Amino acid sequence: MIDQIFQDVSFSDIKDTEFEDCSFVNIDFTSADLSGMVFMGCSFQDCNLSTVGLKKTAFREVSFKGCKMLGLVWGDCQPFFSAPSFVHCQMQYSSFVQVKLPGTSFSHCDLTEADFSGADMSGSIFDECNLAKAIFEQTDLRKCDLRTARYYYIDPFRNKLQKMRISMDGAAGILFHLGVIID
């Protein structure tokens, strides 16, 4: 389907597997199987995509605004050719393990307990994001901007941090692993 707007409908009413320049507004995809589908130039607004199946799903030049996306396994998707953008999304318990998403923009997102182990997030922006209990293990965070992100703890010995930008408040999340006491 090309250039369609889907609003307030059931996902079961949507039968196509390739979508180009489509908008999905207020759709409940909860636990749906999006495996093998292609979304190019699409936008998702106020949708619930929690626990959807993403095996071999392709997202190209997509944006997500106000979406609930709990427990998604982004590593099941096809490789990303362009970084998606996420604004005001609930992304708790999401897995970005081994995903290559350089230059991704997260703005005002809740990424509590998200797992970024082995991910390439270089050059990404985490603007006003909650990263409480997020896992960063062998993660490429070079040139990332975490100046306004909160509650993160990143081991500087187990991640790539060159030219990563943080605020003075956020420095505690790095210094913690060095045994430094901040008074």
Secondary structure as GFF3:
##gff-version 3
##sequence-region A 1 183
A	DSSP	beta_strand	5	7	.	.	.	ID=ss1
A	DSSP	three_ten_helix	11	13	.	.	.	ID=ss2
A	DSSP	beta_strand	18	20	.	.	.	ID=ss3
A	DSSP	beta_strand	23	25	.	.	.	ID=ss4
A	DSSP	beta_strand	38	40	.	.	.	ID=ss5
A	DSSP	beta_strand	43	45	.	.	.	ID=ss6
A	DSSP	beta_strand	58	60	.	.	.	ID=ss7
A	DSSP	beta_strand	63	65	.	.	.	ID=ss8
A	DSSP	three_ten_helix	74	76	.	.	.	ID=ss9
A	DSSP	beta_strand	85	87	.	.	.	ID=ss10
A	DSSP	beta_strand	105	107	.	.	.	ID=ss11
A	DSSP	beta_strand	125	127	.	.	.	ID=ss12
A	DSSP	alpha_helix	172	175	.	.	.	ID=ss13
A	DSSP	three_ten_helix	176	178	.	.	.	ID=ss14
###
